[in-house]
Amino acid sequence: MKKNSSLILVAILATALLSSCAGPGAIKKIPVTMPGGQKATIIAHNQSVPDWMLSKKKLALNYMVKGDVSPVQLAAVAESERACRIYTDTVRPDNLVAVFSSGVLYAGAGYLGVGLGSHSFSGAVHAQYARYGAWATGVAGTANGVITLGGQTYTFENCGREVLESMFPEYKVWVIQKSPY
């Protein structure tokens, strides 16, 4: 049991370390030319890691502008990203806290649920069932906590969309959101 606990702790620490340093890749400009000759540019970041591995300090918006990207639009996007990083860091828990708390909550529920359920079996060692339930659901909860870390990207993109499209539409920058899945 101690060996499994050590492996889980190493996995959680590795997740925290990886998520504290990973960022989106290089910018890719994708030109769009409509049949009437109107032009637009999509700015995307070549992402090589899953959302849950991205650092909140390195999140970047994918966006679209009409024509070519102007220096003023680049400055508006940079300022939106700066403010939205602060916002995302403020409203979302630290990655390690999010993963650990999810694992602990699931483990507690598993301990109680399986432990109580084992009382319906005659001759069952209730404590063993409860520990097994805690371990199994704790691992599932930790995995769920890791998956939900991707929500920080969704929060960041929502913030960017509100700033650039709702509050300052004069810059004509449209944020392209990724699917939360």
Secondary structure as UniProt FT lines:
FT   HELIX           2..19
FT   TURN            20..21
FT   STRAND          27..33
FT   TURN            35..36
FT   STRAND          39..45
FT   HELIX           51..53
FT   HELIX           56..58
FT   STRAND          63..66
FT   HELIX           71..91
FT   HELIX           95..117
FT   HELIX           118..120
FT   TURN            122..123
FT   HELIX           126..148
FT   TURN            149..150
FT   HELIX           151..161
FT   HELIX           162..167
FT   HELIX           169..171
FT   STRAND          173..175
//
